[in-house]
Amino acid sequence: MNNTVANAGKREIWIDWMRVAACFMVILVHSTEPFYLGGDGSLILNQADAFWSSFFDSFVRACVPLFVVASSYLQFPLHYSAGEFFRRRTVRVLIPFVVWLIVYAFVWGEPASNLKSLLLNFNYSAGHLWFVYMLIGVYLIMPLLSPWAEKVGKKELQVYLGIWLFTTFIPLIRDWVSSDPLAFAYGPTGIPRQALYPLWGEASWNGYGLFYYMSGFIGYLLLGLYFRKFVGELSWSKTLGIAIPAWLGGFAITFGGFLRRVYETSGGNFPAEGIINDAVYWETTWCNDTIGVALMTVAWILLFRKIKNEGGFYKKVLLPVSKTSYGVYLSHILLLVPIGGTVREWLGSGDEGLLGFWTTPVEIVLSAVLAFVAVSALSVLIQKIPKIGKYIMG
């Protein structure tokens, strides 16, 4: 019998730990944003804020890929028919998503305008909801790939993962060559950013180049499949022997890349302030489809797979939060914004803050912890509401 089907009903303890950790990582990422976003779009008050923004955001940047890997590990290849899969995903993912799209439409901005814009995209005031569109896209392709995933061999899958791994260098290659005067924009780019240099078949009339279909989050779908099918139990020495170099290498790329771009655009002068394009440029090595994030994702997976603890804390605290992790993700901004604002108002800003150089890291961590605890508790309670809880929190 296929191993995936045979183990479909088995609880993967380490996945629960990873989900909850990824939720906290996401909140930590969003707790960091006020320290490099502001003004006309981008604003870093001083060198300390530049350092701490890069440190914390780089440390946890693998959070979103970890969610995709968890879904892949548990759902891919499909355990049941495509129709049943989409029925379950509708209840678990789509309906709560629509609920929270509407909630955010009324929370920030003009409700009528916000609701109208939902026909085309999410409201940017709730920018974290981009994730759900991507996740639904991954779900749409899973039934197509499932027959292949059932039969794929280890070496064949390694080849495809290798191709995908190469694509994680493409954003950096683009960044490297985009200063060339021949660089120009192609296709829809979303938030304004530097002109994208066309590579390997791309042009102003074609955004679908050679590696288009092998890039992005499809790689994390394959990565989850690879760990499920071909990576057995590893010793601690082998786990750490792979995870530590991978994580340190990935962190160096993301951390150093952000700081280099900040100093490049600011000339080393602070406050560093500019339009949103600058922040997008600073974040180049933070993008989920770049090599640094991919390396850290592998490292985190290896480490979480070693967690076997399913004692009292797991059963009473962590498991309930894991079961509503999607709800935590959808709702956390509602509480994080006022909590983070209160903490920053209390402790002050930058070097002039209550704790000097340590003001910013304390504010980031304290905001994240308070918001995480509050949102997790509320999400668990709401999910338990009879009949409607699952439609709100997933």
QUICORPE-V182442 format. One record per backbone hydrogen bond with DSSP energy under -1.0 kcal/mol. CO is the residue of the C=O (numbers start at 1). NH is the residue of the N-H. E is the energy in kcal/mol with one decimal. If there is no record, write none. Layout:
CO&NH&E ; CO&NH&E
This chain:
2&6&-2.6 ; 3&7&-1.9 ; 5&8&-1.3 ; 7&10&-1.6 ; 11&13&-1.0 ; 12&16&-1.4 ; 13&17&-1.8 ; 14&18&-2.3 ; 15&19&-2.8 ; 16&20&-2.2 ; 17&21&-2.3 ; 18&22&-2.7 ; 19&23&-2.2 ; 20&24&-2.1 ; 21&25&-2.6 ; 22&26&-2.4 ; 23&27&-2.0 ; 24&28&-2.4 ; 25&29&-2.4 ; 26&30&-2.2 ; 27&31&-1.5 ; 28&32&-1.1 ; 29&33&-1.0 ; 32&35&-2.1 ; 33&36&-2.0 ; 33&37&-1.9 ; 36&43&-1.5 ; 38&41&-2.6 ; 42&274&-2.2 ; 44&272&-2.9 ; 46&50&-1.7 ; 47&51&-2.4 ; 48&52&-2.8 ; 49&53&-2.4 ; 50&54&-2.0 ; 51&55&-2.5 ; 52&56&-2.5 ; 53&57&-1.9 ; 54&58&-2.0 ; 55&59&-2.1 ; 56&60&-1.4 ; 60&63&-1.8 ; 62&66&-1.9 ; 63&67&-1.2 ; 64&68&-1.6 ; 65&69&-2.6 ; 66&70&-2.2 ; 67&71&-2.2 ; 68&72&-2.6 ; 69&73&-3.0 ; 70&74&-1.9 ; 71&75&-2.4 ; 72&76&-2.4 ; 81&85&-2.5 ; 82&86&-2.6 ; 83&87&-1.9 ; 84&88&-2.4 ; 85&89&-2.3 ; 86&90&-2.0 ; 87&91&-1.6 ; 88&92&-2.6 ; 89&93&-3.0 ; 89&94&-1.8 ; 90&95&-2.8 ; 93&97&-1.7 ; 94&98&-2.3 ; 95&99&-2.3 ; 96&100&-2.3 ; 97&101&-2.2 ; 98&102&-1.9 ; 99&103&-2.1 ; 100&104&-2.5 ; 101&105&-1.4 ; 102&106&-1.2 ; 103&107&-1.1 ; 104&108&-1.7 ; 110&114&-2.9 ; 111&115&-3.0 ; 112&116&-1.8 ; 113&117&-2.1 ; 114&118&-1.1 ; 116&119&-1.4 ; 117&120&-1.9 ; 117&121&-2.3 ; 123&126&-2.3 ; 126&129&-2.0 ; 127&130&-1.7 ; 128&131&-1.3 ; 129&133&-1.0 ; 130&134&-1.8 ; 131&135&-2.6 ; 132&136&-2.8 ; 133&137&-2.0 ; 134&138&-2.0 ; 135&139&-2.4 ; 136&140&-2.2 ; 137&141&-1.1 ; 138&142&-1.2 ; 141&145&-1.7 ; 142&146&-1.7 ; 145&149&-2.7 ; 146&150&-2.1 ; 148&152&-2.0 ; 153&157&-2.3 ; 154&158&-2.2 ; 155&159&-1.9 ; 156&160&-1.8 ; 157&161&-2.6 ; 158&162&-2.2 ; 159&163&-2.2 ; 160&164&-2.5 ; 161&165&-2.8 ; 162&166&-1.9 ; 163&167&-1.6 ; 166&169&-2.0 ; 168&291&-1.5 ; 169&173&-2.4 ; 170&174&-3.1 ; 171&175&-1.9 ; 172&176&-2.1 ; 173&177&-2.3 ; 174&178&-1.6 ; 177&180&-1.9 ; 180&183&-2.2 ; 199&202&-1.1 ; 200&210&-2.5 ; 203&206&-1.6 ; 206&203&-2.9 ; 207&209&-1.1 ; 209&212&-1.3 ; 211&214&-1.1 ; 212&215&-1.1 ; 216&219&-1.4 ; 217&221&-1.6 ; 218&222&-2.0 ; 219&223&-2.2 ; 220&224&-2.1 ; 221&225&-1.6 ; 222&226&-2.5 ; 223&227&-2.3 ; 224&228&-1.8 ; 225&229&-2.5 ; 226&230&-2.7 ; 235&239&-2.7 ; 236&240&-2.9 ; 237&241&-1.9 ; 238&242&-1.3 ; 239&243&-3.3 ; 240&244&-1.9 ; 242&246&-1.9 ; 243&247&-3.0 ; 244&248&-2.7 ; 245&249&-2.5 ; 246&250&-2.4 ; 247&251&-3.0 ; 248&252&-2.4 ; 249&253&-1.8 ; 250&254&-2.3 ; 251&255&-3.2 ; 252&256&-2.0 ; 253&257&-1.7 ; 254&258&-1.9 ; 255&259&-1.9 ; 256&260&-2.6 ; 257&261&-1.8 ; 258&262&-2.2 ; 259&263&-2.5 ; 260&264&-1.9 ; 261&265&-2.2 ; 262&266&-2.0 ; 263&267&-1.6 ; 266&269&-1.3 ; 272&44&-2.4 ; 274&42&-2.4 ; 275&278&-1.5 ; 276&280&-2.3 ; 277&281&-2.2 ; 278&282&-2.7 ; 279&283&-1.9 ; 281&284&-1.6 ; 283&286&-2.1 ; 284&287&-1.0 ; 287&290&-1.5 ; 290&294&-2.0 ; 291&295&-2.5 ; 292&296&-2.0 ; 293&297&-2.2 ; 294&298&-2.0 ; 295&299&-2.0 ; 296&300&-2.7 ; 297&301&-2.3 ; 298&302&-2.3 ; 299&303&-2.0 ; 300&304&-2.9 ; 301&305&-2.2 ; 303&306&-1.3 ; 304&307&-1.9 ; 311&315&-2.4 ; 312&316&-2.8 ; 313&317&-2.2 ; 313&318&-2.1 ; 314&319&-3.4 ; 317&321&-1.5 ; 318&322&-2.7 ; 319&323&-2.3 ; 322&325&-1.5 ; 324&328&-2.2 ; 325&329&-2.3 ; 326&330&-2.5 ; 327&331&-2.3 ; 328&332&-1.7 ; 331&334&-1.4 ; 332&336&-2.7 ; 333&337&-2.0 ; 335&339&-2.2 ; 336&340&-3.4 ; 337&341&-2.2 ; 338&342&-2.2 ; 339&343&-2.3 ; 340&344&-2.3 ; 341&345&-2.1 ; 342&346&-2.0 ; 343&347&-2.4 ; 344&348&-2.0 ; 347&354&-3.7 ; 350&353&-1.9 ; 353&356&-1.4 ; 355&358&-1.8 ; 356&359&-1.9 ; 358&362&-1.9 ; 359&363&-2.5 ; 360&364&-2.6 ; 361&365&-2.5 ; 362&366&-2.8 ; 363&367&-2.3 ; 364&368&-2.0 ; 365&369&-2.7 ; 366&370&-2.5 ; 367&371&-2.3 ; 368&372&-2.6 ; 369&373&-2.5 ; 370&374&-2.3 ; 371&375&-3.0 ; 372&376&-2.4 ; 373&377&-2.2 ; 374&378&-2.3 ; 375&379&-2.7 ; 376&380&-2.3 ; 377&381&-2.0 ; 378&382&-2.8 ; 379&383&-2.4 ; 380&384&-1.1 ; 382&385&-1.7 ; 385&389&-2.2 ; 386&388&-2.1 ; 389&393&-2.5 ; 390&394&-1.3
